[in-house]
Every structure is written in C-alpha cells, then in structure tokens.
C-alpha cells in the first residue's frame, strides 16, 4: 500500500498555537515575494539553451551532493547512483532512481527530505511518497512532465517568480552561456559571479595551466606579477559586463595578509615556480584576499568569503569522481586575527562590502557577530551548507541577532546546484525566519509591524541591497 505524501501548511512554524498564528500571518505576507538567488551553482547552459531536462535522475539525484553523500555514507556506490567516474560505468538512470527510491528513508528528518518532498509535491504533483514501490511511477511522471514546454528551465524560472540568479564561474570560463542568454532576448536575469580560486590557490589542481588559460583570456601575462594583477582586473571587468555584482572566494581558512610589494613579488615567484610549500600557498591565498578586497573597492563588486571546508577529504573519491560529490568536511575556523590585516586596510571603507560565511557555528556569537557589529564593510552571510537547515537557521538567528542585529546580515541565499531546490529552500528560510520573528513578537521584543517589515527584508530586500541587485 502506497503512503500518502502531503505538505502541511504549518510545517516548520512554531508549535505553540498563539505564536504559530503570528508566524502564519507573517509567512503569508512574504510567501509570494520574488526570489533573489544571489549566490549559487546552477548551470548557465540550462538557461542559454533552454533544453528540457532529461529525467529525474539527472535533474534531482546526480547534481545534488547532499543526496549523494548520505547514500554514499551507507555504502552505496556512486556508479550505481548514475554518477559517471573514471570507469564510465554509471548505472542506467532508471536503475539509479530505483536505488535512490529504495533508500529514500535514509533522509528522514533531514533538510534534503524537506526540499525533495516539496519538489515532488509542488512542481510534479506527486501525492504518494517516494519508496521502492513508487520508484517507476515517480520516474515516469517526472520524465513526462520534464518533456513539456512549461518545464523548460526558463519556464520554471518564471513559474517560481525568480527575479535573479547568480551562477558562479572561474576567471578561466569564457562565459559563452551568459553571452548566449543575453543574445537570446530572454528577459530572465541570470548573472555570473567571479570565483578566482583556480588562479588564486596554488594548491588547486592544474594551477599553472590555469594561469596560462587566464593569460590567454585576459590578454595579460599572468605568469608575471604585474600581468597577473592586470589579468584579474581585466576578467573582473568582463564579468561585470556579463552582469556580475559579486566575487566569491572559497578558501580553506579566513586568513588574510597585507604584504609589501617586494614581499608579494617574491611570494608570487615562489608559488609559480613549481611545487610551492603549503605555507607559501596559504600566505598567497591570504595576500590575494586583501588584494581582491582592494579591487572590490575599485570596481564595486561585492566580496564573499566562504572559508572552512576541507575540500575533497576523500582522496579516492576525488580521484575517481572529481569535485562536489559530498566529501567536503567543515573545519574549525578563526576570524578575529585572520581577518585583521584585510580589515585594518579596508574594513572602514564604505566602498567595500565583504560578506562572511562560516561552517563553524562556534564562531557565531564569539567572533562573527561582534566583527559584523562593528566594521562598516562587513556583513554576515546566512547559515550555509551543512547549516542550511531549520535548526541551523534558528541557531544562526539566535546567536547572531543580539550582537549584529538583522541589518548586518544579507537575507538568504540557496547556494545550490539543484535548480528546483531553489524555491524549496527559500520557502524553508521564509518559514523559519517568520517563526523566529513571531517568537520575538510574542515575547514583546518586537511590534507586529516591525516583524512584518523584517520578514520582507529577510526574504527579499536585504539580499537585493547587499548584492547590489
């Protein structure tokens, strides 16, 4: 017997009836606001070609590292989930989906389950739960709908009232898909963001080759320090022409440095000379964060820092399947001393906006909230990645608000590769924030009209303002 799937209208709202009523009213006031998605990893090719998605596995399973990591943790092979690796032996999409369905119970109580159930019920109209018995029903129903004109990427973009999506590309990306979107005449706003990690991190695979591509695309000699800086300025300008309003930096730590010109040149020579030491690699990343902040002061691009992930912790998995398969692990991250060189130089400059993220919740009230509650240049990004969850969002608000307030934060961003999880994630964030605000009203710490203004700010206005959208 198949189990019914339904989405309760009060999901994630407070259990207390009186507070829930307040939260429900707040949520209704923001539920239909446009979606601002200022940072993520959706593929711009989807919107450039507007080709129909192929099947449930390729749309919902293979690109979602949250889903892959849970299944892999239970001993399920990537090949069997339809993920291509070095062997090229990925399972047939239907068989991969059947395996996923048979193991969907593993996601009970997780954010992935909430997001996916929303996707199953809302766009695809499923009213029974995903399980082994319903695997083919899901696969066929989703496949049939994906073939329809109203399920193309652009149609879904419009259906869910997405005002803007920012993708993320490296300086070595020619941005041909963004150009194609512009040339198509479609009015949907899909912009890029400048992610220089492949040419800033000497430990990034193919770093020296990346510098050569960087040189070719920029027309500057990125193997010389002056040419390297000029290449960044050239590519940042090109990204801005393609709509970019932000940069993004995914460093292992939050360390920054402010080297003299002679020190920087000597360091550049070492990291481009082959086999740089780990200490030099870290110092170069630290120095370049400060350099990038200076460039943001010049060109106005908002700067994002996403530190604290031990990338590709599983070397075998990385070797066989590459990046973004769920093997990145959070690390303890220090901010106060790490950011001081950058902040000493640019933290008081109103032309800089630096949005800080963390995977280390222990830094919330001790470091991040006090820093953002002081420096004009700093803003706090939302609960991110492993903490993009109802409890993670509540902890973020509880730990950050008393010191940093609401207006030193930037609303919500989904940071996803799974396109249809965008409206699902924004719905979760709006519900959780409205629940938090309703509690403050119930405790007479906010007036209802203040909570209503804040609900709109957290859902829409803050992100639009912070990212200059």
N, C-alpha and C positions, 0 to 999 in steps of 0.2 A: 504493500500500500504506500503510495507516494505521500510525502509530508508537505503540508501547505507552506508556502512562502508568502509572508506579508510584512510590510514595513509599518511599524506602529507610529502613529502621528506624533507621539510624545517621546520618541526614542531620544535618549541622551539628555532629556530635560530633567530637572531636579525631581526627586521622589516625593518631597513634601508638596502636598496639593496646593497650598497657597503660593509657594514660591514657583511651582510649576506653572500656575496660571499667569504669573507675571512673565516668566520666561517664554511661555507660548505666545503672548501678545508681542513681546519683543522680537521673537523669531519671525512671526508673521509679517512684521514691518520690514524685515530685511531679506526674507527668503527669496524674493524675486529680483533683488538688485543684480545688475550686471556683474559678471565675473571678471576680475582683474587677476591675471595669472602672470606675475612679473618675473618669475624665475622657474624654469623647468627644462625638461629634456625631451619634449616631443620632437618628432622628426619633421623638419620643414618640408621635406619632399611630399608628405601627405597632403599638404595644402597647396603645393605647387602643381602637382599632377591631378589632385582630386580624384584619384583612382579609388574604387571601392576596396575596403578591407576584405581580406580573403576568407578568413574563417575564425572561429572562436579561439583556437589555439594561438594563432599568430597575433591576434589582437589583444587577448587578455592573459595569456599564460607566458609565452616566451619572452615578452619585453619586461615583465614585472619581477624585479629582483626580490621584492618582499615575498612573493609567492614561491619563487624558485628556492630561496634559502630555507624556508620551512620544509618544503618537500625534500630537499637535499639533506636536511638535518635528520630526516627519518630514513635515510639510506636509499632514496630513490635517485637513480642516475639521471644526469642532465640529458643524455641521449634519449632516454625513454620519455622525457618531457618535451621532446621536439626541439631541443636546443642544439644547433649544429656546433660541432667541435672539430678538432684536427682530423678525426676519423671520417667525418662526413656521414656518420651513421645515425642521424637524428630520426626518431620514430615518425611514422605517419601522423599527421595532425589529429585525425580522429582517435587513433590509439592513444596518443598523448593525452587528449582530452578525457578519454575514459579513465586513464590512470589518475588524472587530476580529480575527476569526479569521485572516484572510489576513495580518495584520500581527503576529500574536502572537509571532513570532520576535524582534521588537524588544525583548522583555522578558527575553531570555536573560541569566541571571546577576544579575537584579535581585530585590529583595525582593518586588515585585509578582508576579513569576512564581512565587515560592515560595508566597505567600499564595494566589494563584489556583489553582495546581495542587492545593494542599490542599483548597480548596473544591470543585474539580471532582471530586477523587477521593473525599473523605470524605463529605460530605452527599449528593452527587449520583451517586456510584458510577461515574464515568467511568473507563474503563481504556484509552482511547486519547487521544493528545494533541490539543489544540485546534490546528487548522490549517484551511486553506480547505476541504479535503476533508471535514472533520468538523463544519463550522460548523452545518449544519442538524441533524445528529444531536445536537449539544450543545443547540442552541436548543430543539428539540422535547423532548428528555429532561428538561432543566431545567424547561421550561414545564409538562410533565406532572407532575413532582414538586411544583412550587410550588403546583399546584392541590389537592394532597392535604391532609388535615387535620393530618398530622404535620409539615407545612412552614409552618404559620402562624407569625407572629412569636413568639407565646407558646410554641408547641410547640418551636421552635428554641431559645428562651431556656432552656427546661427541658432539652432534649436535650444541650446543651453545658454544663450544670451552672453556669450563670451565677448567681452569688449576688446581685449588684447591678450595675446600670448607671447611671451618672450622665450625663445629657444636659446640654446647655449652652444656656441661654436668656437673652435680654436682659431688662432690667427692664421693657421695654415689652411683653413677652409676657404675656398673661393666664393662661398655664399651664392652659388648659382641658383639654388632653390629659392632663396629670398628674392633674387632678381626675377626669377620666373613668376613668383607671386605678384610682384609689382607690375610686371609686364602683362599679366593676365587680365587686369582691370577689376579683379575681385576686390570688394571693399573690406573684407575681413582683415583685421590688423594683426599680423604675425611679424614680430621683430626679432632681431638677434641680440645676443649679449656676448661680450668679449671675454673669453676664457683662455688666458695665456699660458696655462700650466705646461703644455708640451714644449714651450720655448723658454720657460722660466725655471723649471725644475730640472736640474742636471741629472737627476735620477729617473726621470721619465724615459720610458723606452724610446729609443731612436732619437734622443735629444739632439745630437749633432746633425743627423739627417733632417730633423725638423727645422733646425736653423737654416739649412740650405733651402728648404721649401719656403721658409719665412723670407729669405733674401729674394727668392725668385718672385714671390707675390708682391712684395713691398717695393722692389727695385732698389733696395739698400743692401749693403754688405753686412749682414747680421753676424759675420764672424769677426768683425771689429767692434769695439765697444761703442764708438760713436755711431757706427752704422746700425748696430743692434738697437740702440735707443731710438734712432730715427725710424727704424722699421716698425717699432711699436707705435710711434706717433702716426705713421702712415696708415697702418692697419686699423688703429683705433678710429682714425678719421673715416676710413672706408666703412667700418662697422656702423659708425654713427649715420653715415649716408644711407645705410640699409636699415635704419630705424633704431639702432641700439641706443639705450639710455643708461646702460649699466655695464660694469665689468664684474667678473666673478673669479675668485681665487680659492682653489681647493688644496690648501697646504696642509702638511702633516701637523704643524703647530701654528700658533699665533705669533711666533717670534718675528720681530721687525728689527731692522738695523739702519743706521744712517751713516754710511761710510763716506770718507773723503773721496774726492775724485781719484786720487792716486791709489787709494786702497781698493776702490771699486774696479779700476782698470786691472790691477794686479790679480784680483779675485776672478775677474772675467777671463783673463788669460789662463788661469788655472782650471776653471771649470770647462773651458772649451779646448783644453789641451789633451783631453782624453783621460778617463778613469779618475775623476775628481774624488777627493775624500768625502766621507759623509759629513764631516764638519764644514768643509767648503760648500758642499751642496746646500746645507741648512743655512749657512751665512748668506749665500747668494739669494736663496728664496727670501730670506729676511730683508736683505737690502732691496730686492725688487718690489717688495710690498710697499716700502716707503717711496721708491721711485714711481710706482703706479699711483700712489696717493697724490704725488706731485703732478702727475699727468692728469689725474682727475680734477685737480684744482684748475689746471689749464683748460681742459676741454669740457668739463661739466659732467662727465659720466659718473654716475653713482657707483660706488665701490662696494662689493660684497666680499666677505671673508668667511669661508666655510672650512674651518680647521678641525683637527682632532679625530680624523678617521685613519686607521691603519689600513691602507688600501691593499687589496689583493692579499689578505692574510694567509690564504690557502694557496701556496705556490703551485701545487699540482693542478688545481682547478684553473688558475690563471693561465698556466701553460697550455692546457687543453682547450679552454673555452673563452679565454680573454677576460676583459673587464666586466664589471657590473653584473655579476652573477650571484650576488648576495654574500660575498666573502669579505666585505669591508667591515671592520670592527671598531667601535668607539674607543677612544683613549682619554685618559685624564689630560686636561688642557689648562694651562696657566695663561692669564690675560694681563694682569696688572703690570708686571715687569716686562712681559713680552711686547706689549703694545706701546710702551712708553717712548721709545725712540721715534716712532711714527707720530704719536700724539704730541710729543714735545715740539715737533716741527709743524704739524698741520692740524692738530686737534682743535685749535681755536679759530681756524679759518672757516668762515661761513660758506665758502665755495665748495667745501668737501662734505659729502655725505658718505660715511662708512657704516655699512650695516653688518653687524656682528651676529654670527650664528654659533651654536655650540652643540656638541653631543655629550657634554659633561654637565649634568644637571647640578652637580655640587658647586659649580661656579656661578649659578644664577644670582643668589642674594649676596654672596660674598664678593664677587668681582664684577660681573657684567652689569647688574642693575646700578651699583654705585658709579661705575665708569660712564654709563649712558646717562645717568642722572646728573652728570657734571659737564662732560665735554660737548660743546655745541655740534661737533662733527659726527658724533656717534648716535646710532640708532640700533635697536635690538631687533634682529630677525625673529620670526616666530619659532615655536617648538618644531624641531627639524628632524626628519629622517626617522630614527628609532623612537623619537618622542612626538611624532606627528600622529597623535592618538588622543582619545578623550582624556585619559588620565594625565598624559604628558602635557596636553594643552592646559588643563586645570593647574597642574604644578607650575607651569610657566607663569600663568597669571598670578597665582598666589605668591610666588617668590619674587616676581619682578615688579609688580604694580606698586607696592608700598614705597619703594625707593625710586624707581624710574618713572612711575606713572604710566598712563596709557599712551601718552603722546610722544614718548621716546621709543615707541615700538612702531612697526610698519604693517600692522594688519596680518594677513595670512598669505602665504604662497604655498603652492602644492608640490613643487619640485618633483614632478613625476615624468616618467616615460610612457605611462599607460594613459592614453588620451581620455578615455571615458571615466577614469577615476577623478578627473579634474572637477566636474560638478559634484561628484560624490564627496570628495574631500572638502570642498568649500561648504557643502551642506553640513558636514560634521563640525567644521570650525564655527560656523554661524550658530549652530545649536549649542555648542559648548560655551561659547562666549556669551550668548544670551542667558544661559543658565548661571554663569558667574555674575553677570550684571544683575540678574534678578535677585540673587542672594544678597548683593550689596544694597539693593533697594529694600529688601525685607529686613535687613539689619539697620536700616535708616542711615546708611553711609552714602547713598545716592538718592536723589529725587528721581521719580519715574521719567520725567522729561530729560534728565541728564543721561539716564540709562538708554533712552531711545536714541539720543544723539550719538552716544558712544557705540551703540550697536551698529549704526550706519557707518560710523568712522572705522570700526574694526573690520567690517565686512567689505568695505569699498573705498572710503575716502583716504585712509592712511596709506594704503598701498599705492594708490594713484598719485598721491602727493610725493611720497618718499622716492618713488621710482621715476618721477617727472613724466608721468603718462597722461 
